[in-house]
Amino acid sequence: MTTWAKIERLWRIKMEQITNLIENIATVQVIDILIALGMILFFRIFSSSFSYIIIRMFKIREKKAKNIRESAFYHPLKIFFVILGFYLAIVFLKEPFKLTDDVMFVAYKAFIIISTISFARGLAASFTPKSSFYQKIKEKTSKDVEDSMFDFALKIVRAIIYIIAGFIIITVLGVNLNGLVAGLGIGGVILTLAAQDTAKNVFAGLVVFLDKPFIVGDWIQVDTFEGTVEDITFRSTRLRTFENSLVNIPNSMIANASIVNWSKMEKRRYRTNLCIELNTPLDKLDKFKKRVEDMLQAREAIYDDSIVVKFDNITDNGLNVLICSFTNSVDYPSYVAEREDINYKIMKILQEENVELAYDTKTIYMKK
């Protein structure tokens, strides 16, 4: 028999099997399949309506339909009703198609697992900065609690939700948790050694939130890194530098480092030293000092009680005058502008009073 004849014979046998299968399907079974498909379509079409009604029952005061559809549980409920339609259809077809207990068991587990994942996602979505629950809790808590503290707490809650959902899924799959726990006990040492840096960063992150040396939005300096805090996670703190680069600093490093929080400054110091020529008359020096002090007192950004203009030292090159004061211009651009304007005015006073700055000079005498 040729190869083509063998293929033709196999094709004929398959077609006969399919024909016999179709002939064996009773009219009642066709109707059952149509009913099952109808159940699936019914739950698929009305899943949005069912979800809307259930959420409306818990949000009676909510008037806007858009807010209900944007609820954290709206989409998970839709998925649940679609899966429920498939599961009920399989249950309905059990008797007509003589489905085995194994098939029903798999269908039941799949239904429970998908439902658990959907509701876990919905519950986790309820604990986000955009959720209405977060806004209500924020309104009822103290104003001293920073948003970053809430964000970190919400991340922990979401992690716990997914961990619980994972344990539920493991239980549904029939995994022996006692054996799993025993296995974790053996592998715990290995995991601890492998993840000790991660554990350090997580605990350091908790220390950062409890100690609160900075929050999101603060301008800080940690060792050689300086910039604005963009986010604080379990493992690291994200810093946007003034060169617009993004730096992820491990929390363990931050917990052990000296942190300078420039955003917490209530005032910034202006300080400069002027070296006046040695032959400058003292009355001219006193007049120069008086004019500089009056100029600083006239400035709105300067704290009057912080002004210091003193003839504080005599050096080899000249008379040193210390000028020091504090300004309320704490952000860097305004501080630099304030310092520049003060420098201009000091130079103008020097010119008007004909006071010369000394240069670093040396006089050498030659013996003949």
C-alpha positions in Angstrom: 0.0 0.0 0.0 1.4 3.4 -1.0 1.9 6.3 1.4 -0.9 8.3 -0.2 -3.3 5.3 0.2 -2.4 5.0 3.9 -3.1 8.7 4.4 -6.5 8.4 2.6 -7.4 5.4 4.7 -6.6 7.2 8.0 -8.6 10.2 6.8 -11.6 8.0 6.1 -11.4 6.4 9.5 -11.2 9.8 11.3 -14.2 11.1 9.3 -16.2 8.0 10.2 -15.3 8.5 13.9 -16.4 12.2 13.8 -19.6 11.2 12.0 -20.4 8.5 14.6 -19.7 11.0 17.4 -22.0 13.6 15.9 -24.7 10.9 15.4 -24.3 9.8 19.0 -24.9 13.4 20.4 -28.6 13.5 21.3 -30.8 16.5 20.7 -31.0 16.9 24.5 -27.3 17.3 24.8 -27.3 20.0 22.1 -29.9 21.9 24.1 -27.8 21.5 27.2 -24.8 23.0 25.4 -26.9 25.9 24.2 -28.2 26.5 27.8 -24.6 26.4 29.1 -23.5 28.9 26.5 -26.5 31.1 27.4 -25.4 31.0 31.0 -21.9 32.1 30.1 -23.2 34.9 27.9 -25.7 36.0 30.5 -23.1 36.5 33.2 -20.7 38.1 30.7 -23.3 40.6 29.5 -24.6 41.5 33.0 -21.3 41.3 34.9 -21.1 45.1 34.8 -24.6 45.5 36.1 -24.2 43.0 38.9 -20.9 44.6 40.0 -22.5 48.1 39.9 -25.5 46.9 42.0 -23.3 45.3 44.6 -21.0 48.3 45.0 -24.0 50.6 45.1 -25.3 48.6 48.1 -22.2 49.6 50.0 -22.0 53.1 48.7 -25.6 54.3 49.1 -24.6 58.0 49.4 -22.6 58.0 46.2 -24.5 59.8 43.5 -22.1 59.6 40.6 -22.1 56.4 38.5 -18.5 57.2 37.3 -17.2 57.0 40.9 -18.8 53.6 41.4 -17.3 52.3 38.2 -13.9 53.6 39.3 -14.2 51.7 42.6 -11.4 49.2 43.4 -13.7 46.2 43.5 -15.6 47.0 40.2 -13.3 45.2 37.8 -12.6 42.3 40.2 -16.3 41.8 40.6 -16.8 41.7 36.8 -14.1 39.0 36.5 -15.8 37.1 39.3 -19.2 37.0 37.6 -17.6 36.0 34.3 -15.8 33.1 36.0 -19.0 32.3 37.9 -20.8 31.9 34.6 -18.2 29.5 33.3 -18.2 27.5 36.5 -22.0 27.2 36.6 -22.0 26.1 33.0 -19.6 23.3 33.7 -21.7 22.3 36.8 -24.8 22.2 34.6 -23.1 20.0 31.9 -21.9 17.5 34.5 -24.8 15.1 34.3 -25.5 15.3 30.5 -21.9 14.8 29.6 -21.0 12.5 32.5 -18.1 14.7 33.6 -15.9 12.9 36.1 -15.2 14.1 39.6 -11.7 14.9 38.6 -12.9 17.4 36.0 -15.3 19.0 38.4 -12.5 19.2 41.1 -10.2 21.0 38.7 -13.0 23.4 37.6 -13.8 24.1 41.3 -10.2 24.8 42.1 -9.7 27.0 39.1 -12.8 29.0 40.1 -11.6 29.5 43.6 -8.0 30.4 42.6 -9.1 33.0 40.0 -11.7 34.5 42.4 -9.1 34.7 45.1 -6.7 36.6 42.8 -9.4 38.9 41.6 -10.5 39.8 45.1 -6.9 40.2 46.3 -6.3 42.7 43.5 -9.5 44.6 44.4 -8.6 44.7 48.1 -5.0 45.8 47.4 -6.3 48.5 45.1 -8.3 49.8 48.0 -5.1 50.6 49.8 -3.5 53.0 47.3 -3.0 56.8 47.6 -5.7 57.3 44.9 -8.4 55.3 46.7 -11.3 56.9 48.6 -10.4 54.8 51.7 -6.9 56.4 51.8 -8.5 59.9 51.5 -10.9 59.2 54.4 -8.1 57.9 56.7 -5.9 60.8 55.7 -8.6 63.3 56.7 -9.1 61.7 60.1 -5.4 61.4 61.1 -3.1 64.0 62.4 -1.7 66.6 60.0 1.8 65.9 61.3 1.8 62.5 59.6 3.5 62.7 56.2 2.2 61.3 53.0 5.3 59.2 52.6 4.5 57.5 56.0 1.1 56.5 54.7 2.5 55.3 51.3 5.0 53.0 53.1 2.2 51.6 55.4 0.0 51.0 52.4 2.8 49.1 50.6 3.1 46.8 53.7 -0.7 46.3 53.8 -0.8 45.4 50.1 2.1 43.0 50.6 0.3 41.3 53.4 -2.9 40.9 51.3 -1.0 39.2 48.5 0.8 36.9 50.9 -2.5 35.8 52.4 -3.9 35.3 49.0 -0.9 33.2 48.1 -1.4 31.0 51.1 -5.0 30.5 50.2 -4.1 29.5 46.7 -1.4 27.1 48.1 -4.1 25.5 50.3 -6.6 25.2 47.5 -3.9 23.4 45.4 -3.6 20.9 48.2 0.0 21.7 49.1 0.8 20.5 52.7 1.6 23.7 54.6 3.3 21.7 57.4 5.8 20.2 54.9 6.2 23.6 53.3 6.9 25.2 56.7 9.4 22.4 57.5 11.1 23.0 54.1 11.3 26.7 54.8 12.9 25.9 58.1 15.6 24.0 56.4 16.0 26.5 53.6 15.5 29.5 55.9 19.1 29.6 56.7 20.1 29.7 53.1 17.5 32.3 52.3 18.5 34.4 55.3 22.2 34.3 54.2 21.2 35.2 50.6 18.8 37.9 51.5 20.5 39.5 54.5 21.2 42.7 52.6 17.6 42.9 51.6 16.5 42.4 55.2 18.9 45.1 56.3 17.4 47.5 53.8 13.8 46.7 54.8 14.5 47.2 58.5 16.5 50.3 57.7 13.5 51.6 55.7 11.3 51.1 58.8 13.9 53.1 60.8 13.8 55.9 58.3 10.0 56.1 58.6 10.0 56.0 62.4 12.9 58.4 62.8 11.6 60.6 59.9 14.9 62.4 59.0 13.3 63.3 55.6 10.1 62.8 53.6 9.3 62.7 49.9 10.0 66.1 48.4 12.8 67.1 50.8 16.2 68.3 49.6 18.8 66.1 51.3 22.4 65.2 51.2 23.7 61.7 52.0 27.4 61.3 51.7 28.3 62.3 48.2 24.7 62.3 47.0 22.5 65.4 47.0 19.1 66.0 45.6 15.3 65.7 46.1 13.6 62.6 47.5 11.2 61.1 45.0 10.2 57.9 46.6 11.0 55.7 49.6 10.5 51.9 49.1 11.2 48.8 51.2 14.7 48.5 49.8 15.9 51.9 48.8 15.3 55.6 48.6 15.1 57.2 45.2 16.9 60.6 44.9 16.7 63.0 42.0 20.0 64.9 41.8 20.4 68.5 40.6 22.0 67.0 37.4 18.6 65.4 36.9 20.0 61.9 37.3 18.2 59.3 39.4 20.1 57.6 42.3 18.7 54.6 44.3 20.4 54.6 47.7 20.0 51.5 49.8 18.2 52.2 53.1 20.9 50.4 55.1 23.4 53.0 53.8 21.1 55.8 54.8 20.5 54.4 58.2 24.2 54.4 58.9 25.1 57.7 57.2 24.9 61.3 58.3 21.9 63.0 56.6 21.7 66.7 55.9 18.2 67.8 55.3 18.4 71.2 53.7 14.6 71.5 53.4 14.4 71.7 57.3 16.3 74.9 57.4 14.4 77.8 58.8 17.1 80.3 57.8 20.5 80.3 56.0 23.7 82.1 57.0 25.5 84.7 54.9 29.1 85.0 55.9 32.1 86.7 54.4 35.5 88.0 55.5 36.9 91.2 54.0 40.6 92.0 54.4 41.0 95.8 54.4 44.4 97.5 53.8 46.5 98.1 56.9 46.9 101.8 56.3 43.1 102.4 56.3 42.2 105.0 58.9 40.1 103.6 61.8 37.4 106.3 61.5 36.9 105.3 57.8 36.8 101.6 58.9 34.1 102.4 61.5 32.0 104.3 58.9 32.3 101.4 56.5 31.2 99.0 59.2 28.2 101.2 60.1 27.0 101.5 56.5 27.2 97.7 56.0 25.3 97.1 59.2 22.6 99.7 58.2 22.4 98.1 54.7 21.8 94.6 56.2 19.2 95.9 58.7 17.2 97.5 55.8 16.8 94.2 54.0 13.5 92.4 54.6 15.1 88.9 54.2 17.7 89.5 56.9 17.1 88.8 60.6 18.2 92.0 62.4 19.2 90.2 65.6 21.6 88.0 63.6 23.7 90.8 62.0 27.4 90.8 62.9 29.8 93.3 61.4 33.0 93.3 63.4 36.7 94.2 63.1 37.7 90.8 64.3 41.4 90.2 63.4 44.6 91.9 62.3 46.6 89.9 59.8 49.9 90.3 58.0 48.0 91.6 54.9 45.4 93.9 56.5 42.4 94.4 58.8 39.9 91.6 58.7 36.2 92.5 58.9 33.7 89.7 59.6 30.2 90.2 58.1 27.7 87.6 59.1 23.9 87.4 59.1 21.0 85.0 58.6 18.4 85.2 55.8 15.0 83.7 55.4 15.8 82.8 51.8 16.3 79.1 52.4 15.9 77.6 48.9 19.1 77.7 46.9 18.1 79.9 44.0 16.7 82.7 46.2 19.6 82.3 48.6 22.1 82.8 45.9 20.2 85.8 44.6 20.1 87.3 48.1 23.8 86.7 48.6 24.7 88.3 45.2 22.7 91.4 46.0 24.4 91.8 49.4 27.8 91.4 47.7 27.0 94.1 45.1 25.9 96.5 47.9 29.1 95.9 49.9 31.3 96.5 46.9 29.4 99.7 46.3 29.9 100.9 49.9 33.7 100.1 49.5 33.9 102.3 46.4 31.9 105.2 47.9 33.9 105.2 51.1 37.2 104.7 49.2 38.1 101.7 51.2 40.6 99.4 49.5 40.8 95.6 49.9 44.2 94.3 50.8 46.1 91.8 48.6 48.2 88.9 49.7 51.6 90.6 49.5 55.1 90.2 51.0 57.8 92.8 51.4 61.3 91.6 50.9 64.4 93.6 52.1 67.7 93.0 50.3 70.9 93.5 52.3 73.7 95.0 50.3 
